[in-house]
Amino acid sequence: MAQKRILTQDEIDRYMNNLYELNELSEDGLEYSDDDDVDFLPDCVSPNEDSDSDCENSVGSQNTIQNIKKSDDYNKLNRNISAREPFINLTFKNNKTLPKNILWKNQNISLNEEVIKFYGDDTLRREIMDFDTPYQFFKYLWTDKIINNIYDESIRYAIQKNPSKPLTISKNEINQYLGICIYASLVHLPNYRAYWSEELGFDQIKETMPLKKFETIRQYLHFIDNDKHLPRDHPNHDRLHKIRPIYDELNKNFAKVPLERHLSIDEQICSTKVRHYMKQYLPMKPHKWGFKFFVLCGILGFAYKLELYSDQENNEKYRQKGEPGLGASANVVIRLARIISRNKNYTLYFVNYYTSIPLLAYLSKEEICSLGTINKNRIPISKISTEKVFNQMERGHSMEFFGNNNDVEISVTAWKDNKTVIMASTFAGEKQLGKVMRYDKKIKNREEITSCH
C-alpha cells in the first residue's frame, strides 16, 4: 500500500481559500445545519473511513482529489482548483452531485406560457362520478380483494396456531369488524370492551357483533403468511412485511383516481401509543408520536400515494433506473413523483425539508413544474440578503434572482413576512405582485401588504 503524503501548509491554505467560495455549503451540497434533515448522511462522510476513499473531484475529466494529494507541484494544484471555477463539483459514490457554479442575476424569470401549459387530464372518471354514497367510494378503494386477502390469511394464521381449532368467520364479519374499528375511532371510550358495556355501551356496535366474536377476529387478524417473513439479517428483509399486501393494494387503488394539476408533498402522522421501533416523534404535529407517512396529495385533500417511513426505502437497490440520489429528503419527492405523468406539466409543491436546486432541476427535466420553500444555505453562492438586512426592510419587500442549473432556469425569491421566506421554483417568481392581509402589532389591526406571485 502506497504511503500517504501530508499536504504542506501552503497547499492547504490555497485549497481552503477556494472552498470558501462554497458559501458555507456542507459536503452533501444541500445544507450546513438543517435540523429537519436528520435522516440524511452523505456516504462519503464517515469517521471510520479515510477522507479520500469515496469522493472524487470531477472538475476535470482526469483531475481528482487524490491527484491533488499526490501532487507536489503548485501548477498541478492550480489546475485542479482554478480561480475561474471556485465552486468545485464533487461526485459521490451514491450518485449525489453538488450543483455546478450558478451565476445568479437580479432579474425575474421569464417563461413561455406554452412551456408551462398543462397537458394532463384531471377529469374524474365516469365510474367515480356515478357514486351516490361515501360507502361506494370507500369500496372503490377498499376493494373485495383486500377483504378476501384478510379472510384467507386470518384463517391460515389460526390453523398455524392451532390446527385442531380452525377459525370460523365469514367475509361479512370481516367487514363488520372494520366498521366497528371506524366507529371506535370517532366515538372514544376508555377501552374497546366498554363499547359492549351496559353503562357506556354503543348500541350500533353491540347490535352488529358480539364482543367474543370481535375479540376472536382481533386475535387472529392477519394480512400475509408468516412463513414468508425473512429474518432481520437477510438482505431482502422487509420491515413492512406484516402489512405489505394491504399497503401496496391501497396505493394502487389510490392511483386510480386521476391526479389534480396542483399536487403537494408533506408529512403525515398516524398516531399510536404502541411500542415499536418505527414509531417517530414529530414535535410540530398535533399528535406527536406515531408512524410517519410521506403523502402525495392534491388541493382537494385526496391522498394519491403514501410512503410509510421505515428507513429502508432510501436504499440504493430500491432506486429505479435513471433516478438520481439527491439525499434522503429529496429522494422522497422523487419516489412519490413516480406516478406523476411526464411531459404533462403537473405542478408539485413542497417545503424546505425536501427542496434543493438539484431536485428542482431533475423535476424540470421530467417536465414537472415545482416550487418549494428553501433554506438559504442550500442555494450555491446565494446573493440573497442576510436576515439582519431583511429585518431592516418594510414588510412585503421582495427580491428575485434568476439562474441556470444544468440548462434549467430556476428562480429564487425572497419575501419578507413575519420572517424572511425564500422560495425556489422552475415556473414562478416574484411577479405578478399581489396583496395579502396581515396583522400589524404596531397599529393593532390588519393591513394590506405586497405579496409575491
C-alpha positions in Angstrom: 0.0 0.0 0.0 1.4 3.4 -1.1 2.4 5.7 1.8 0.2 8.8 2.1 1.8 12.2 1.8 0.9 15.0 4.1 -0.1 18.3 2.4 2.1 21.3 3.0 0.7 24.3 4.8 0.8 26.4 1.5 -1.2 23.7 -0.3 -3.8 23.6 2.5 -4.2 27.4 2.5 -4.7 27.6 -1.2 -7.2 24.7 -1.2 -9.2 26.2 1.7 -9.3 29.6 0.1 -11.2 28.1 -2.8 -13.5 26.2 -0.6 -14.7 29.4 1.0 -16.4 30.1 -2.4 -18.8 27.2 -1.5 -20.7 29.8 0.6 -20.9 27.5 3.7 -22.3 24.6 1.8 -21.9 21.2 3.5 -20.4 18.1 1.9 -23.8 16.9 0.8 -24.3 20.0 -1.3 -27.6 20.7 0.3 -27.3 22.3 3.7 -25.0 23.1 6.5 -27.1 22.7 9.6 -30.7 22.0 9.0 -32.2 20.1 11.9 -35.1 18.9 9.9 -33.0 16.8 7.6 -31.7 14.4 10.3 -32.2 11.3 8.1 -29.5 12.3 5.6 -25.9 11.5 6.0 -23.5 11.6 3.0 -22.0 8.2 2.3 -18.6 9.8 1.9 -18.6 11.2 5.4 -17.7 8.5 7.9 -15.5 8.6 11.0 -14.2 5.2 10.2 -13.1 5.8 6.6 -10.3 7.8 5.0 -11.4 11.1 3.7 -10.3 10.3 0.2 -12.0 6.9 -0.1 -15.4 7.9 -1.5 -15.1 11.3 -3.0 -13.6 12.3 -6.3 -13.1 15.7 -7.9 -15.0 15.9 -11.2 -13.9 19.4 -12.3 -11.7 17.9 -15.0 -12.2 14.6 -16.7 -8.9 13.2 -15.2 -8.4 15.5 -12.2 -9.3 14.0 -8.8 -8.8 14.9 -5.2 -6.4 12.0 -5.0 -4.3 13.6 -7.7 -4.2 16.8 -5.6 -3.0 14.9 -2.6 -0.2 13.2 -4.6 0.9 16.4 -6.2 3.9 18.4 -5.0 3.7 20.8 -7.8 1.9 24.1 -7.4 0.9 24.2 -11.1 -0.8 20.8 -10.8 -2.7 22.0 -7.8 -3.7 25.2 -9.5 -5.1 23.3 -12.5 -7.4 21.3 -10.2 -8.6 24.3 -8.1 -9.0 27.1 -10.6 -9.9 30.6 -9.7 -12.3 30.6 -12.7 -14.3 27.7 -11.2 -14.3 28.2 -7.4 -17.4 26.0 -6.9 -15.9 22.5 -7.0 -18.3 19.9 -8.4 -18.0 16.7 -6.3 -19.4 13.3 -7.2 -20.1 10.8 -4.5 -20.3 7.0 -4.7 -24.1 7.1 -4.2 -24.5 9.4 -7.3 -25.2 12.6 -5.4 -23.7 15.6 -7.1 -23.2 19.2 -5.9 -24.8 21.9 -8.1 -22.4 23.5 -10.6 -21.3 27.1 -10.2 -24.6 29.1 -10.7 -24.5 32.7 -11.9 -27.4 34.4 -10.2 -28.8 37.5 -11.9 -31.1 40.1 -10.2 -33.9 39.7 -12.6 -37.3 38.0 -13.0 -37.8 34.6 -14.5 -39.4 34.7 -17.9 -41.1 31.6 -19.3 -43.1 31.0 -22.4 -46.7 30.1 -21.5 -46.5 27.1 -23.8 -43.6 25.7 -21.7 -45.7 25.5 -18.5 -49.1 24.8 -20.1 -50.9 21.9 -18.5 -51.4 18.9 -20.9 -52.8 16.4 -18.4 -56.3 15.2 -17.7 -57.6 15.8 -14.2 -61.3 14.9 -15.0 -62.8 12.3 -12.7 -63.8 9.1 -14.3 -67.4 8.4 -15.0 -67.5 5.4 -12.6 -66.4 7.7 -9.8 -68.9 10.4 -10.7 -71.7 7.9 -10.6 -71.1 7.1 -6.9 -74.1 8.1 -4.8 -72.8 7.4 -1.2 -69.5 7.7 0.6 -69.6 3.9 1.2 -69.5 3.3 -2.6 -66.3 5.4 -2.9 -64.9 3.6 0.2 -65.4 0.3 -1.5 -63.8 1.7 -4.7 -60.6 2.0 -2.7 -61.1 -0.7 -0.1 -62.0 -3.5 -2.5 -63.3 -7.0 -2.1 -59.8 -8.2 -3.0 -58.5 -6.7 0.3 -61.3 -8.3 2.3 -60.6 -11.7 0.6 -56.9 -11.4 1.5 -57.6 -10.6 5.1 -60.1 -13.5 5.3 -57.7 -16.1 3.8 -54.6 -15.0 5.8 -56.6 -14.9 9.1 -57.8 -18.4 8.5 -54.3 -19.6 7.6 -52.8 -18.0 10.8 -55.4 -19.6 13.0 -54.6 -23.0 11.5 -50.8 -22.4 12.0 -51.5 -21.5 15.7 -53.8 -24.5 16.4 -54.7 -26.9 13.6 -57.3 -28.6 15.7 -59.2 -25.3 16.3 -59.8 -23.5 12.9 -61.2 -20.0 12.8 -64.9 -19.9 11.9 -65.7 -16.4 10.5 -67.2 -15.0 7.3 -66.1 -12.3 5.0 -69.1 -10.2 6.0 -67.9 -10.4 9.6 -64.5 -9.0 8.5 -66.4 -6.1 7.0 -68.3 -5.7 10.3 -65.1 -5.8 12.3 -63.6 -3.0 10.2 -66.8 -0.9 10.6 -66.6 -1.2 14.3 -63.0 -0.1 14.2 -64.0 3.0 12.2 -66.9 3.8 14.7 -64.5 3.4 17.6 -62.1 6.0 16.1 -65.0 8.5 16.2 -66.7 7.6 19.5 -63.9 7.4 22.1 -64.2 5.2 25.2 -61.6 4.1 27.7 -61.2 0.6 26.1 -62.8 -1.5 23.4 -64.8 -3.6 25.8 -66.6 -0.5 27.0 -68.5 -0.4 23.7 -70.4 -3.5 24.8 -70.9 -2.4 28.5 -74.3 -1.6 30.0 -73.3 1.9 31.1 -71.2 3.2 28.2 -72.2 0.7 25.5 -72.7 1.9 21.9 -75.9 0.4 20.5 -74.8 0.3 16.8 -71.7 -1.7 17.8 -73.5 -4.1 20.2 -76.1 -4.9 17.6 -73.5 -5.6 14.9 -71.3 -8.2 16.6 -70.9 -9.9 19.9 -67.8 -9.0 22.0 -66.5 -12.5 21.9 -66.6 -12.7 18.1 -64.9 -9.3 17.9 -62.1 -10.5 20.2 -61.6 -13.7 18.2 -61.2 -11.8 14.9 -58.9 -9.3 16.7 -56.7 -12.2 17.9 -56.2 -13.9 14.5 -56.4 -10.9 12.2 -53.5 -11.2 9.6 -52.6 -9.8 6.2 -49.8 -12.1 5.0 -48.4 -15.6 5.6 -45.9 -15.5 8.4 -43.9 -18.3 6.7 -42.9 -15.8 4.0 -41.2 -13.5 6.5 -37.5 -13.1 6.1 -35.2 -12.7 9.2 -33.8 -9.3 10.0 -30.3 -10.2 9.0 -31.5 -11.2 5.5 -30.6 -8.7 2.8 -34.2 -8.6 1.5 -35.8 -8.3 4.9 -38.9 -6.1 4.7 -39.9 -4.1 7.8 -43.3 -3.6 6.3 -43.8 -7.3 5.7 -46.8 -7.6 8.0 -48.9 -5.0 6.1 -47.2 -5.2 2.7 -50.2 -6.6 0.7 -52.7 -4.1 2.1 -50.2 -1.2 1.8 -49.4 -1.9 -1.9 -53.0 -2.6 -2.8 -54.2 0.7 -1.3 -51.5 2.7 -3.1 -52.6 1.0 -6.3 -56.2 1.9 -5.7 -55.5 5.5 -4.7 -53.7 5.9 -8.0 -56.9 5.0 -9.9 -58.2 8.5 -9.1 -56.9 11.0 -11.8 -54.3 13.4 -10.4 -55.1 17.0 -10.0 -52.9 19.6 -11.7 -51.6 21.0 -8.5 -50.0 18.5 -6.1 -48.2 18.7 -2.8 -45.9 16.5 -0.7 -45.7 16.6 3.0 -45.6 14.5 6.2 -48.5 13.0 8.0 -48.5 11.0 11.2 -50.6 8.0 12.2 -50.8 8.5 15.9 -50.4 5.4 18.2 -49.3 4.5 21.7 -48.0 1.2 20.7 -44.3 0.4 21.3 -42.5 0.0 18.0 -39.0 0.8 16.7 -40.5 2.5 13.6 -42.5 5.0 15.7 -41.4 8.6 15.2 -41.6 11.8 17.2 -42.7 14.9 15.2 -42.9 17.8 17.7 -44.8 20.2 15.3 -47.7 17.8 14.7 -50.9 17.8 16.8 -50.3 14.1 17.6 -46.6 13.9 18.1 -45.9 10.2 18.4 -46.8 7.7 15.7 -45.9 6.2 12.3 -44.7 8.8 9.8 -46.1 8.9 6.3 -44.9 10.9 3.3 -48.0 11.8 1.3 -48.6 13.0 -2.3 -52.0 14.8 -2.2 -54.0 17.3 -4.2 -55.5 20.7 -3.2 -58.8 18.9 -2.5 -57.2 16.8 0.2 -57.1 13.4 -1.5 -54.0 11.3 -1.0 -52.8 9.8 -4.2 -49.8 7.9 -2.8 -48.5 7.1 0.7 -45.0 6.1 1.8 -44.6 4.8 5.3 -41.2 5.7 6.7 -39.3 2.5 7.5 -35.7 3.7 7.0 -35.3 1.2 4.1 -36.9 3.0 1.2 -33.9 5.2 0.6 -31.7 2.1 -0.1 -30.0 2.4 -3.4 -31.2 -1.1 -4.5 -34.8 0.2 -4.5 -34.0 3.1 -6.7 -35.4 2.9 -10.2 -33.3 3.2 -13.4 -32.5 6.8 -14.2 -33.3 8.2 -10.7 -30.5 10.2 -9.1 -29.6 10.1 -5.4 -30.1 13.6 -4.1 -30.2 12.8 -0.4 -32.8 11.2 1.9 -35.3 14.1 1.9 -35.2 14.9 -1.9 -35.4 11.2 -2.7 -38.8 11.1 -1.0 -40.1 13.6 -3.7 -38.5 11.5 -6.5 -40.2 8.3 -5.3 -43.7 9.8 -4.7 -43.5 11.6 -8.1 -43.1 8.3 -9.9 -46.9 8.2 -10.5 -47.0 11.7 -12.0 -47.2 11.6 -15.8 -44.2 13.1 -17.5 -44.4 15.8 -20.1 -47.7 17.0 -18.8 -46.5 19.9 -16.7 -48.1 18.9 -13.4 -47.3 21.3 -10.6 -45.6 20.0 -7.4 -45.2 21.9 -4.2 -43.1 21.0 -1.1 -41.5 22.6 1.9 -37.8 23.3 2.7 -37.2 19.9 4.2 -37.3 18.5 0.7 -36.2 21.4 -1.6 -32.8 21.6 -3.2 -31.6 23.1 -6.5 -30.7 19.6 -8.0 -34.2 18.4 -7.1 -35.8 21.3 -9.0 -33.6 20.7 -12.0 -34.4 16.9 -12.1 -38.1 17.5 -11.9 -37.9 20.2 -14.6 -36.1 17.7 -16.9 -39.0 15.4 -16.3 -41.3 18.3 -17.3 -42.9 18.5 -13.8 -43.2 22.1 -12.6 -42.1 22.6 -9.0 -42.0 25.1 -6.2 -40.8 24.9 -2.7 -39.5 27.0 0.3 -35.8 26.6 0.6 -33.1 27.2 3.2 -30.6 29.8 2.2 -27.6 27.5 2.8 -29.0 25.1 0.1 -28.5 27.8 -2.5 -25.0 27.7 -4.0 -23.3 31.2 -4.0 -26.5 32.8 -2.8 -26.9 36.6 -3.4 -30.0 36.9 -1.1 -29.5 39.5 1.7 -28.9 38.2 5.2 -31.7 38.0 7.7 -30.3 41.1 9.5 -30.5 43.2 6.3 -34.0 41.9 5.5 -35.3 42.8 9.0 -34.5 46.4 8.3 -36.8 46.4 5.2 -40.5 47.0 5.3 -42.9 44.1 5.4 -43.8 42.9 2.0 -40.4 43.7 0.4 -39.2 41.0 -2.0 -36.3 40.3 -4.4 -35.8 37.7 -7.1 -32.6 36.1 -8.5 -32.6 34.1 -11.6 -30.1 31.4 -12.5 -29.4 28.4 -14.7 -28.5 24.9 -13.5 -28.0 22.1 -16.0 -29.9 24.1 -18.7 -32.8 24.5 -16.3 -34.0 28.0 -15.5 -34.5 28.4 -11.7 -35.9 31.4 -9.8 -35.1 32.1 -6.2 -37.4 34.7 -4.5 -37.1 36.1 -1.0 -40.1 37.8 0.6 -40.4 39.4 4.0 -43.4 38.4 6.0 -43.0 38.0 9.8 -39.8 36.3 8.8 -37.9 36.0 5.5 -39.5 33.4 3.3 -37.3 32.1 0.5 -38.8 30.1 -2.4 -37.2 28.3 -5.3 -39.2 27.4 -8.5 -38.9 26.4 -12.1 -42.2 28.1 -13.2 -42.9 31.1 -10.9 -41.1 34.1 -9.5 -41.7 37.4 -7.8 -44.1 38.8 -10.5 -47.0 39.3 -10.6 -47.2 41.1 -7.3 -50.4 40.7 -5.3 -51.9 41.8 -1.9 -52.5 39.9 1.3 -53.9 40.8 4.7 -51.6 40.6 7.7 -51.9 41.7 11.4 -49.7 44.6 12.4 -48.8 44.8 16.1 -47.9 48.5 16.0 -51.3 49.6 14.7 -53.1 46.6 16.3 -55.1 46.0 13.2 -54.9 44.0 9.9 -53.3 45.8 6.9 -52.7 45.0 3.3 -49.1 44.2 2.2 -47.5 43.2 -1.0 -47.0 39.5 -1.8 -45.3 37.6 -4.5 -46.9 35.6 -7.2 
